[in-house]
Amino acid sequence: MLDARRRWFAQMLEAGLGERIIEPGDVLKHATPDVLAKNLPPELMSKMLQVSLEAGSMTPEHVLQTVTPHLLAEHVPHDVLWACINTGAERAGLSQEDTDVHGADVRIEDG
Protein backbone atom coordinates (compact mmCIF):
# COMPACT_ATOMS: atom_id res chain seq x y z
CA MET A 1 0.00 0.00 0.00
CA LEU A 2 2.78 2.42 0.88
CA ASP A 3 4.47 1.98 -2.50
CA ALA A 4 1.17 2.71 -4.27
CA ARG A 5 0.73 5.84 -2.15
CA ARG A 6 4.25 7.03 -2.93
CA ARG A 7 3.69 6.44 -6.65
CA TRP A 8 0.41 8.37 -6.50
CA PHE A 9 2.02 11.38 -4.82
CA ALA A 10 4.94 11.28 -7.25
CA GLN A 11 2.60 11.10 -10.25
CA MET A 12 0.37 13.90 -8.94
CA LEU A 13 3.36 16.17 -8.34
CA GLU A 14 4.90 15.31 -11.69
CA ALA A 15 1.63 15.90 -13.56
CA GLY A 16 0.90 19.08 -11.62
CA LEU A 17 4.34 20.47 -12.42
CA GLY A 18 4.13 19.35 -16.04
CA GLU A 19 0.73 20.98 -16.55
CA ARG A 20 1.83 24.06 -14.55
CA ILE A 21 -0.97 23.56 -12.02
CA ILE A 22 1.75 23.30 -9.39
CA GLU A 23 4.67 25.69 -9.65
CA PRO A 24 8.15 24.81 -8.35
CA GLY A 25 7.75 27.55 -5.75
CA ASP A 26 4.60 25.84 -4.46
CA VAL A 27 6.64 22.75 -3.68
CA LEU A 28 9.18 24.66 -1.59
CA LYS A 29 6.48 26.71 0.10
CA HIS A 30 5.38 23.46 1.75
CA ALA A 31 8.52 21.32 1.57
CA THR A 32 10.56 24.07 3.21
CA PRO A 33 14.33 23.85 3.64
CA ASP A 34 13.71 22.73 7.23
CA VAL A 35 11.38 19.93 6.07
CA LEU A 36 13.88 18.85 3.43
CA ALA A 37 16.79 18.92 5.89
CA LYS A 38 14.89 16.75 8.37
CA ASN A 39 13.63 14.21 5.83
CA LEU A 40 16.07 13.86 2.95
CA PRO A 41 19.02 11.48 3.24
CA PRO A 42 22.35 13.31 3.73
CA GLU A 43 23.70 12.29 0.31
CA LEU A 44 20.63 13.76 -1.42
CA MET A 45 20.91 16.99 0.59
CA SER A 46 24.59 17.21 -0.42
CA LYS A 47 23.75 16.70 -4.09
CA MET A 48 20.98 19.34 -3.93
CA LEU A 49 23.37 21.84 -2.32
CA GLN A 50 26.08 21.03 -4.87
CA VAL A 51 23.73 21.63 -7.82
CA SER A 52 22.60 24.92 -6.29
CA LEU A 53 26.17 26.07 -5.63
CA GLU A 54 27.23 25.21 -9.18
CA ALA A 55 24.26 27.17 -10.52
CA GLY A 56 25.03 30.14 -8.26
CA SER A 57 21.66 30.12 -6.51
CA MET A 58 19.19 27.84 -4.79
CA THR A 59 15.97 28.26 -6.73
CA PRO A 60 12.94 25.97 -6.61
CA GLU A 61 13.83 24.84 -10.13
CA HIS A 62 17.36 23.88 -9.05
CA VAL A 63 16.05 21.98 -6.04
CA LEU A 64 13.59 20.04 -8.21
CA GLN A 65 16.36 19.11 -10.64
CA THR A 66 17.84 17.01 -7.85
CA VAL A 67 14.90 16.27 -5.58
CA THR A 68 12.45 14.95 -8.15
CA PRO A 69 8.75 14.28 -7.45
CA HIS A 70 9.61 10.60 -6.97
CA LEU A 71 12.24 11.42 -4.35
CA LEU A 72 9.90 13.88 -2.64
CA ALA A 73 7.22 11.19 -2.45
CA GLU A 74 9.74 8.76 -1.02
CA HIS A 75 11.17 11.02 1.70
CA VAL A 76 8.87 13.96 2.47
CA PRO A 77 5.80 13.46 4.69
CA HIS A 78 2.74 13.00 2.55
CA ASP A 79 0.72 15.62 4.41
CA VAL A 80 3.29 18.17 3.21
CA LEU A 81 2.94 16.95 -0.38
CA TRP A 82 -0.85 16.93 -0.09
CA ALA A 83 -0.76 20.60 0.98
CA CYS A 84 1.33 21.37 -2.10
CA ILE A 85 -1.07 19.53 -4.41
CA ASN A 86 -4.03 21.25 -2.75
CA THR A 87 -2.46 24.69 -3.27
CA GLY A 88 -2.17 24.06 -7.00
CA ALA A 89 -5.67 22.59 -7.21
CA GLU A 90 -7.23 25.58 -5.45
CA ARG A 91 -5.40 28.06 -7.67
CA ALA A 92 -6.51 26.13 -10.78
CA GLY A 93 -10.13 26.12 -9.59
CA LEU A 94 -10.14 22.38 -8.96
CA SER A 95 -11.05 22.55 -5.28
CA GLN A 96 -13.84 20.39 -3.94
CA GLU A 97 -16.10 23.38 -3.25
CA ASP A 98 -16.29 24.03 -6.99
CA THR A 99 -17.85 20.69 -7.95
CA ASP A 100 -20.62 18.43 -6.71
CA VAL A 101 -20.06 14.73 -6.00
CA HIS A 102 -20.49 13.90 -9.71
CA GLY A 103 -17.88 16.43 -10.85
CA ALA A 104 -20.37 18.89 -12.37
CA ASP A 105 -19.80 22.60 -11.88
CA VAL A 106 -21.82 24.06 -9.04
CA ARG A 107 -22.94 27.65 -9.37
CA ILE A 108 -24.51 29.43 -6.46
CA GLU A 109 -26.64 32.41 -7.41
CA ASP A 110 -27.28 35.25 -4.98
CA GLY A 111 -30.77 36.37 -4.37
C-alpha positions as CSV (number, residue, x, y, z in Angstrom):
1,M,0.0,0.0,0.0
2,L,2.8,2.4,0.9
3,D,4.5,2.0,-2.5
4,A,1.2,2.7,-4.3
5,R,0.7,5.8,-2.1
6,R,4.3,7.0,-2.9
7,R,3.7,6.4,-6.6
8,W,0.4,8.4,-6.5
9,F,2.0,11.4,-4.8
10,A,4.9,11.3,-7.3
11,Q,2.6,11.1,-10.2
12,M,0.4,13.9,-8.9
13,L,3.4,16.2,-8.3
14,E,4.9,15.3,-11.7
15,A,1.6,15.9,-13.6
16,G,0.9,19.1,-11.6
17,L,4.3,20.5,-12.4
18,G,4.1,19.4,-16.0
19,E,0.7,21.0,-16.5
20,R,1.8,24.1,-14.5
21,I,-1.0,23.6,-12.0
22,I,1.7,23.3,-9.4
23,E,4.7,25.7,-9.7
24,P,8.1,24.8,-8.4
25,G,7.8,27.5,-5.7
26,D,4.6,25.8,-4.5
27,V,6.6,22.7,-3.7
28,L,9.2,24.7,-1.6
29,K,6.5,26.7,0.1
30,H,5.4,23.5,1.7
31,A,8.5,21.3,1.6
32,T,10.6,24.1,3.2
33,P,14.3,23.9,3.6
34,D,13.7,22.7,7.2
35,V,11.4,19.9,6.1
36,L,13.9,18.8,3.4
37,A,16.8,18.9,5.9
38,K,14.9,16.8,8.4
39,N,13.6,14.2,5.8
40,L,16.1,13.9,2.9
41,P,19.0,11.5,3.2
42,P,22.4,13.3,3.7
43,E,23.7,12.3,0.3
44,L,20.6,13.8,-1.4
45,M,20.9,17.0,0.6
46,S,24.6,17.2,-0.4
47,K,23.7,16.7,-4.1
48,M,21.0,19.3,-3.9
49,L,23.4,21.8,-2.3
50,Q,26.1,21.0,-4.9
51,V,23.7,21.6,-7.8
52,S,22.6,24.9,-6.3
53,L,26.2,26.1,-5.6
54,E,27.2,25.2,-9.2
55,A,24.3,27.2,-10.5
56,G,25.0,30.1,-8.3
57,S,21.7,30.1,-6.5
58,M,19.2,27.8,-4.8
59,T,16.0,28.3,-6.7
60,P,12.9,26.0,-6.6
61,E,13.8,24.8,-10.1
62,H,17.4,23.9,-9.1
63,V,16.0,22.0,-6.0
64,L,13.6,20.0,-8.2
65,Q,16.4,19.1,-10.6
66,T,17.8,17.0,-7.9
67,V,14.9,16.3,-5.6
68,T,12.5,14.9,-8.1
69,P,8.8,14.3,-7.4
70,H,9.6,10.6,-7.0
71,L,12.2,11.4,-4.4
72,L,9.9,13.9,-2.6
73,A,7.2,11.2,-2.4
74,E,9.7,8.8,-1.0
75,H,11.2,11.0,1.7
76,V,8.9,14.0,2.5
77,P,5.8,13.5,4.7
78,H,2.7,13.0,2.5
79,D,0.7,15.6,4.4
80,V,3.3,18.2,3.2
81,L,2.9,16.9,-0.4
82,W,-0.8,16.9,-0.1
83,A,-0.8,20.6,1.0
84,C,1.3,21.4,-2.1
85,I,-1.1,19.5,-4.4
86,N,-4.0,21.3,-2.8
87,T,-2.5,24.7,-3.3
88,G,-2.2,24.1,-7.0
89,A,-5.7,22.6,-7.2
90,E,-7.2,25.6,-5.5
91,R,-5.4,28.1,-7.7
92,A,-6.5,26.1,-10.8
93,G,-10.1,26.1,-9.6
94,L,-10.1,22.4,-9.0
95,S,-11.0,22.6,-5.3
96,Q,-13.8,20.4,-3.9
97,E,-16.1,23.4,-3.3
98,D,-16.3,24.0,-7.0
99,T,-17.8,20.7,-8.0
100,D,-20.6,18.4,-6.7
101,V,-20.1,14.7,-6.0
102,H,-20.5,13.9,-9.7
103,G,-17.9,16.4,-10.9
104,A,-20.4,18.9,-12.4
105,D,-19.8,22.6,-11.9
106,V,-21.8,24.1,-9.0
107,R,-22.9,27.7,-9.4
108,I,-24.5,29.4,-6.5
109,E,-26.6,32.4,-7.4
110,D,-27.3,35.2,-5.0
111,G,-30.8,36.4,-4.4
